[in-house]
Amino acid sequence: MARILLDRVTKRFGAVEAVKELSLDIRDGEFFCILGPPGAGKTTTLRLIVGLERPDEGGVFIDGESMRGVHPGRRDIAIVFQNLALFPLMRVWENVAFGLEVRGMAKAQRRRRAEELLELVALPGFAEKRVDELSGGQRQRVAIARALAVEPQVLLLDEPLSALDLKLRQHMRAELKAIQRRTGVTFLYITHDQGEAFTMSDRVAVMSQGRIEQVGTPGEIYDAPATAFVASFVGESNPLPGRVEESGGGLARITTALGPLRARDPRGLAPGSAAILVVRPERCRLDGAGEGEGPADRLARADDAPVNRIEGRLARIDFEGAFANLVVASPAGPALKVQVANDGRLSRLEAGAPVTVRFPAEAALALPEGPLARE
C-alpha cells in the first residue's frame, strides 16, 4: 500500500495550465477517485503521478519519497488504460504474466502466479483462452490481473469502463471495488462518470479547469457541495442566482428571480453578497399534483422550519421508469425540476396544470456566486 501526496503541482503545456497548484493527499489502501468533465486535468494529474509527465512546479511524493527524477518504471505503480492494451496473440495467462516475464521470473512460477490472479479476479479456468474469446468485462478483469501481477503499491485506472455498455459497467463497478478490498492496493480512479465515482470510492476529488473544487466522501460531495460548480456538476440541481438579503441562525434569505427564498447557510454569507441557492429535484414536492407526504414534508413541519413555495405550471413530464422528472415553468424566472417516484400516481399529473413547488429551507443550500458546470 502507498500514500500519494501532490504538493502544489502545476503543469503547463505552452501557455495552457492543465493543472494549477493542485494538492492532494491519497491515503494508504484507499479507493480514491478524481471526477470531472473532459478537459478538467484528470488524466494529466494521473500522468504526473505515474511519471509520464513532469511537474513544472510542486512535487509528487509516494510514501514520503519525492518522485522528482524517478523513472516511471521505478515508481512501483501499475496503470490500466481505457483501451486495456492486451496482447491478442497471447493466451490469457501469458497476458497476465507478461510483466513477470519481463522481470525474469521462471515460466512455471509465472503460470502459477497468473492462475492465482485469475482466481482473484473471478476468472478461474480462463488461463488457456485467447483474448478474442473473452467478453468486454472479462478483458477488463484480465487487464487488472496483469496490472496486479507485478505487485504495485498503487494501481491507476484511467476511465477503464467507458467503452462498456451500461449493465456491464454497473457489474464491473462492484467487481473493481471487491478486488480493491481483497488486495488492499491503493486505487486511483479517473472518470467523468458520477455513478462510477460514487459507487466505488472511499473519497472523491471533483476537478475543474485544472483545480480541485472539493474533496470528500461521496455523501459529502452530493449533500454538501462546496462550490456552485460541484453542486451543478454532481447530480441534478436547481441553481437559482440571487443576492443575500439577510443571514443568521444557519439560514440565509436570498432574493432570486422567483422571489425571496431561504436556504442553509453554513458559510455565513454576508448580506448584500451575490449567491446561488441550490436545491436538488428530489428534495422538492408539488402541491396540486396529487402527491402524498414524503421526507421533505416531514422535515418542513419539524420545529416550524421555514418552507419555500413557488407558483408555476407543470410544463413537461419526463418519464424515466422508476421515477419521473417534472419541469415546472414560472413566468417570474427559470423553470424548476422536481423528481417524483413512480408509485402509481403519475397518471394524475397533467401538463399545463397549475402547481406549487415547495421545499424546506433545510433542503436547499446557499453558496457563494461561482461558475456552473456546463454538462
C-alpha positions as CSV (number, residue, x, y, z in Angstrom):
1,M,0.0,0.0,0.0
2,A,1.1,3.6,-0.5
3,R,0.2,7.1,0.3
4,I,0.3,9.6,-2.6
5,L,0.9,13.2,-1.9
6,L,0.7,16.0,-4.5
7,D,2.0,19.3,-3.2
8,R,1.0,22.4,-5.2
9,V,1.7,20.8,-8.5
10,T,1.4,22.8,-11.7
11,K,1.8,21.5,-15.2
12,R,1.8,23.7,-18.3
13,F,1.6,22.9,-22.0
14,G,2.8,26.0,-23.7
15,A,0.5,28.8,-22.4
16,V,-2.1,26.4,-21.1
17,E,-2.1,25.4,-17.4
18,A,-3.5,21.9,-17.4
19,V,-3.0,21.5,-13.7
20,K,-2.9,24.5,-11.3
21,E,-1.3,24.4,-7.9
22,L,-3.0,21.1,-7.2
23,S,-2.6,19.5,-3.8
24,L,-4.0,16.0,-2.9
25,D,-3.4,13.5,-0.1
26,I,-4.4,10.0,-1.1
27,R,-4.3,7.6,1.9
28,D,-2.8,4.1,2.1
29,G,-5.2,1.4,0.7
30,E,-7.8,3.9,-0.3
31,F,-10.1,3.7,-3.3
32,F,-9.8,7.4,-4.5
33,C,-11.5,8.9,-7.5
34,I,-10.8,12.0,-9.4
35,L,-14.1,13.2,-11.0
36,G,-14.5,15.9,-13.5
37,P,-15.7,16.9,-17.0
38,P,-13.5,16.4,-20.1
39,G,-10.6,18.8,-20.1
40,A,-10.6,19.2,-16.3
41,G,-7.0,17.9,-16.0
42,K,-7.7,14.5,-14.6
43,T,-5.5,12.4,-17.0
44,T,-2.7,15.0,-16.8
45,T,-2.8,14.5,-13.0
46,L,-2.6,10.7,-13.4
47,R,0.3,11.1,-15.8
48,L,2.2,13.3,-13.3
49,I,1.8,10.6,-10.6
50,V,3.0,7.8,-12.9
51,G,5.9,9.9,-14.2
52,L,4.8,10.2,-17.8
53,E,4.8,14.0,-17.3
54,R,7.0,16.1,-15.1
55,P,5.5,18.9,-12.9
56,D,6.7,22.5,-13.7
57,E,6.2,23.4,-10.1
58,G,5.5,21.5,-6.9
59,G,6.2,17.8,-6.1
60,V,4.8,14.3,-6.3
61,F,5.5,12.0,-3.3
62,I,4.9,8.3,-2.8
63,D,5.3,7.0,0.8
64,G,7.1,10.3,1.7
65,E,9.7,9.9,-1.1
66,S,9.9,12.6,-3.8
67,M,9.4,11.3,-7.3
68,R,11.4,14.0,-8.9
69,G,13.8,12.4,-11.4
70,V,12.4,8.9,-10.6
71,H,11.7,6.9,-13.8
72,P,8.1,5.6,-14.3
73,G,9.4,2.0,-14.2
74,R,10.8,2.5,-10.7
75,R,7.7,4.0,-9.1
76,D,6.0,0.8,-8.2
77,I,2.9,1.9,-10.0
78,A,0.7,-0.1,-12.4
79,I,-1.8,1.5,-14.8
80,V,-4.9,0.3,-16.6
81,F,-5.9,2.5,-19.6
82,Q,-9.2,2.7,-21.4
83,N,-8.0,0.6,-24.3
84,L,-6.6,-2.1,-22.0
85,A,-3.7,-2.9,-24.4
86,L,-4.0,-6.6,-24.1
87,F,-1.9,-8.8,-26.5
88,P,-4.4,-10.6,-28.8
89,L,-2.0,-13.4,-29.9
90,M,-1.2,-14.4,-26.3
91,R,-3.3,-16.6,-24.1
92,V,-4.9,-15.1,-21.0
93,W,-2.3,-16.4,-18.6
94,E,0.5,-15.1,-20.8
95,N,-1.1,-11.6,-20.8
96,V,-1.4,-11.7,-17.0
97,A,2.2,-12.9,-16.6
98,F,3.8,-10.6,-19.1
99,G,5.3,-8.2,-16.6
100,L,6.7,-11.1,-14.6
101,E,8.4,-12.4,-17.8
102,V,10.0,-9.0,-18.3
103,R,11.3,-9.3,-14.7
104,G,12.9,-12.7,-15.4
105,M,10.6,-15.0,-13.4
106,A,10.7,-18.6,-14.5
107,K,7.8,-19.9,-16.6
108,A,6.4,-22.3,-14.0
109,Q,6.3,-19.5,-11.4
110,R,4.7,-17.1,-13.9
111,R,2.0,-19.6,-14.7
112,R,1.2,-20.3,-11.0
113,R,1.1,-16.6,-10.2
114,A,-1.2,-15.9,-13.2
115,E,-3.6,-18.6,-12.2
116,E,-3.7,-17.2,-8.6
117,L,-4.6,-13.7,-10.0
118,L,-7.2,-15.1,-12.3
119,E,-8.9,-16.6,-9.3
120,L,-8.6,-13.2,-7.6
121,V,-10.5,-11.5,-10.4
122,A,-13.1,-14.3,-10.7
123,L,-11.7,-15.9,-13.9
124,P,-10.7,-19.4,-12.8
125,G,-10.3,-21.8,-15.7
126,F,-9.6,-19.0,-18.2
127,A,-5.8,-19.3,-18.4
128,E,-5.7,-21.1,-21.8
129,K,-8.3,-18.9,-23.5
130,R,-7.4,-16.3,-26.1
131,V,-8.2,-12.7,-25.6
132,D,-10.6,-12.6,-28.5
133,E,-12.7,-15.3,-26.8
134,L,-13.4,-13.1,-23.9
135,S,-16.3,-10.7,-23.2
136,G,-15.6,-7.0,-22.5
137,G,-15.9,-7.4,-18.8
138,Q,-13.6,-10.4,-18.8
139,R,-11.0,-8.5,-20.7
140,Q,-11.2,-5.7,-18.1
141,R,-10.5,-8.2,-15.4
142,V,-7.6,-9.7,-17.3
143,A,-6.1,-6.2,-17.6
144,I,-6.5,-5.6,-13.9
145,A,-4.9,-9.0,-13.1
146,R,-1.9,-8.2,-15.3
147,A,-1.5,-4.8,-13.5
148,L,-1.6,-6.6,-10.1
149,A,0.8,-9.3,-11.2
150,V,3.8,-7.0,-10.5
151,E,2.5,-6.3,-7.0
152,P,2.3,-2.5,-7.3
153,Q,1.8,-0.2,-4.4
154,V,-0.6,1.9,-6.5
155,L,-3.0,1.0,-9.3
156,L,-4.1,3.8,-11.5
157,L,-7.2,3.4,-13.7
158,D,-7.9,5.9,-16.4
159,E,-11.6,5.6,-17.4
160,P,-11.3,1.8,-17.9
161,L,-15.1,1.2,-18.1
162,S,-16.1,3.9,-20.5
163,A,-16.3,1.6,-23.5
164,L,-18.6,-0.9,-21.9
165,D,-22.4,-1.0,-22.0
166,L,-24.4,0.2,-19.0
167,K,-25.2,-3.2,-17.5
168,L,-21.6,-4.3,-17.8
169,R,-20.3,-1.0,-16.3
170,Q,-22.6,-1.5,-13.3
171,H,-21.3,-5.1,-12.8
172,M,-17.7,-4.1,-13.1
173,R,-18.1,-1.3,-10.5
174,A,-18.9,-3.9,-7.9
175,E,-16.1,-6.2,-9.2
176,L,-13.4,-3.4,-9.0
177,K,-14.5,-2.5,-5.5
178,A,-14.3,-6.1,-4.4
179,I,-10.8,-6.6,-6.0
180,Q,-9.5,-3.4,-4.3
181,R,-10.8,-4.6,-0.9
182,R,-9.3,-8.1,-1.3
183,T,-5.8,-6.8,-2.4
184,G,-5.6,-3.6,-0.2
185,V,-3.8,-1.8,-3.0
186,T,-4.2,1.9,-3.3
187,F,-6.6,2.5,-6.3
188,L,-6.6,5.9,-8.0
189,Y,-9.6,6.0,-10.5
190,I,-10.1,8.7,-13.1
191,T,-13.6,9.2,-14.5
192,H,-16.2,11.7,-15.7
193,D,-19.0,9.3,-14.6
194,Q,-20.6,10.2,-11.3
195,G,-22.1,6.8,-10.8
196,E,-18.7,5.1,-11.0
197,A,-17.2,7.7,-8.6
198,F,-19.9,7.4,-6.0
199,T,-20.4,3.6,-6.2
200,M,-16.8,2.6,-5.7
201,S,-14.8,5.4,-4.0
202,D,-13.9,6.0,-0.4
203,R,-13.3,9.6,-1.3
204,V,-13.8,11.7,-4.4
205,A,-12.0,14.8,-5.7
206,V,-14.0,17.0,-8.0
207,M,-11.8,18.7,-10.5
208,S,-12.5,21.6,-12.9
209,Q,-10.1,23.6,-15.2
210,G,-7.0,22.2,-13.6
211,R,-8.1,22.8,-10.0
212,I,-9.6,20.7,-7.2
213,E,-13.0,22.1,-6.3
214,Q,-13.7,19.7,-3.4
215,V,-12.5,16.5,-1.7
216,G,-14.8,14.4,0.4
217,T,-16.8,11.2,0.7
218,P,-19.5,10.6,-2.0
219,G,-22.1,11.6,0.6
220,E,-20.3,14.9,1.5
221,I,-19.8,15.8,-2.2
222,Y,-23.5,15.2,-3.0
223,D,-25.2,16.6,0.1
224,A,-22.8,19.4,1.0
225,P,-21.2,20.7,-2.2
226,A,-18.6,23.3,-1.5
227,T,-19.0,25.4,-4.7
228,A,-21.6,26.2,-7.3
229,F,-19.6,24.1,-9.8
230,V,-19.7,21.0,-7.7
231,A,-23.4,21.5,-6.9
232,S,-24.3,21.7,-10.6
233,F,-21.9,19.1,-11.9
234,V,-22.7,16.3,-9.4
235,G,-26.3,15.0,-9.7
236,E,-29.3,17.1,-10.8
237,S,-29.9,20.5,-9.2
238,N,-31.9,23.7,-9.4
239,P,-29.4,26.6,-9.2
240,L,-31.1,30.0,-8.5
241,P,-28.7,33.0,-8.6
242,G,-29.6,35.9,-6.4
243,R,-28.4,38.2,-3.6
244,V,-28.3,37.6,0.2
245,E,-30.9,39.8,2.0
246,E,-30.1,38.6,5.5
247,S,-28.4,35.7,7.3
248,G,-28.4,34.3,10.8
249,G,-29.2,31.1,12.7
250,G,-27.6,29.0,10.0
251,L,-30.1,30.2,7.3
252,A,-29.9,32.9,4.6
253,R,-32.7,34.7,2.8
254,I,-31.8,35.2,-0.8
255,T,-33.6,37.4,-3.3
256,T,-34.0,35.4,-6.6
257,A,-35.9,35.9,-9.8
258,L,-38.5,33.6,-8.3
259,G,-38.8,35.7,-5.1
260,P,-37.1,35.6,-1.7
261,L,-36.1,32.1,-0.7
262,R,-34.4,30.6,2.4
263,A,-31.6,28.1,2.5
264,R,-29.0,26.6,4.8
265,D,-26.0,28.9,5.1
266,P,-23.0,27.0,6.5
267,R,-20.6,29.7,5.3
268,G,-22.4,32.7,6.9
269,L,-22.7,34.6,3.6
270,A,-22.6,38.4,4.1
271,P,-25.8,40.4,3.4
272,G,-25.6,42.0,0.0
273,S,-23.2,39.4,-1.4
274,A,-24.0,37.5,-4.6
275,A,-25.1,33.9,-4.0
276,I,-26.6,30.9,-5.6
277,L,-29.3,28.9,-3.9
278,V,-29.2,25.2,-4.9
279,V,-31.9,22.6,-4.3
280,R,-32.0,19.0,-5.6
281,P,-35.0,18.0,-7.6
282,E,-35.7,15.0,-5.3
283,R,-35.9,17.4,-2.3
284,C,-38.8,19.3,-3.9
285,R,-42.5,18.5,-3.7
286,L,-45.6,19.6,-5.6
287,D,-48.9,20.9,-4.3
288,G,-51.8,20.4,-6.7
289,A,-50.2,17.2,-8.2
290,G,-51.9,14.6,-6.1
291,E,-48.6,13.6,-4.2
292,G,-48.6,12.2,-0.7
293,E,-46.4,13.1,2.2
294,G,-42.7,12.4,1.9
295,P,-39.5,13.1,3.9
296,A,-39.4,16.7,2.7
297,D,-42.9,17.2,4.1
298,R,-41.9,15.8,7.5
299,L,-38.8,17.9,7.6
300,A,-40.8,21.0,6.7
301,R,-43.1,20.5,9.7
302,A,-40.2,20.0,12.2
303,D,-39.8,22.8,14.6
304,D,-41.8,25.1,12.3
305,A,-39.0,25.1,9.8
306,P,-39.5,27.7,7.0
307,V,-40.8,26.4,3.7
308,N,-40.2,27.9,0.3
309,R,-43.1,28.0,-2.1
310,I,-43.0,28.8,-5.8
311,E,-46.1,29.1,-8.1
312,G,-46.0,27.8,-11.6
313,R,-47.4,25.4,-14.2
314,L,-46.4,21.8,-15.0
315,A,-44.7,22.3,-18.4
316,R,-43.4,18.8,-19.0
317,I,-43.3,15.3,-17.6
318,D,-40.2,13.2,-18.5
319,F,-40.9,9.6,-17.6
320,E,-37.8,7.5,-16.7
321,G,-39.2,4.3,-15.4
322,A,-38.7,4.2,-11.7
323,F,-39.2,8.0,-11.4
324,A,-40.3,11.0,-13.5
325,N,-38.7,14.4,-13.9
326,L,-41.2,17.2,-13.8
327,V,-40.4,20.6,-15.3
328,V,-42.3,23.5,-13.6
329,A,-42.3,26.8,-15.5
330,S,-42.8,30.1,-13.8
331,P,-43.4,33.4,-15.5
332,A,-41.1,35.1,-13.0
333,G,-37.9,33.2,-13.6
334,P,-36.2,29.9,-14.5
335,A,-38.0,26.6,-14.7
336,L,-37.6,24.2,-11.8
337,K,-37.0,20.4,-11.9
338,V,-38.9,18.2,-9.5
339,Q,-38.2,14.4,-9.3
340,V,-41.0,12.1,-8.1
341,A,-41.2,8.4,-7.7
342,N,-43.2,6.2,-10.0
343,D,-45.5,5.0,-7.2
344,G,-48.7,4.6,-9.3
345,R,-49.8,8.2,-9.2
346,L,-48.0,9.7,-12.2
347,S,-51.2,9.3,-14.2
348,R,-52.8,12.0,-12.1
349,L,-50.2,14.6,-13.4
350,E,-51.3,16.7,-16.4
351,A,-49.1,19.1,-18.4
352,G,-50.3,22.6,-18.1
353,A,-51.8,22.2,-14.6
354,P,-51.1,24.9,-12.0
355,V,-48.9,23.7,-9.3
356,T,-46.8,24.9,-6.4
357,V,-43.2,23.7,-5.8
358,R,-42.3,23.6,-2.2
359,F,-39.2,22.7,-0.3
360,P,-38.0,23.4,3.2
361,A,-35.1,25.8,3.7
362,E,-33.0,23.0,5.2
363,A,-33.3,21.1,1.9
364,A,-31.6,24.0,0.0
365,L,-28.1,25.3,0.2
366,A,-26.7,28.8,-0.1
367,L,-23.4,29.0,-1.9
368,P,-21.1,31.9,-3.0
369,E,-21.6,33.0,-6.6
370,G,-19.4,31.0,-9.0
371,P,-19.3,29.3,-12.4
372,L,-21.7,26.4,-13.0
373,A,-20.9,23.1,-14.8
374,R,-21.7,23.1,-18.5
375,E,-22.7,19.4,-18.5
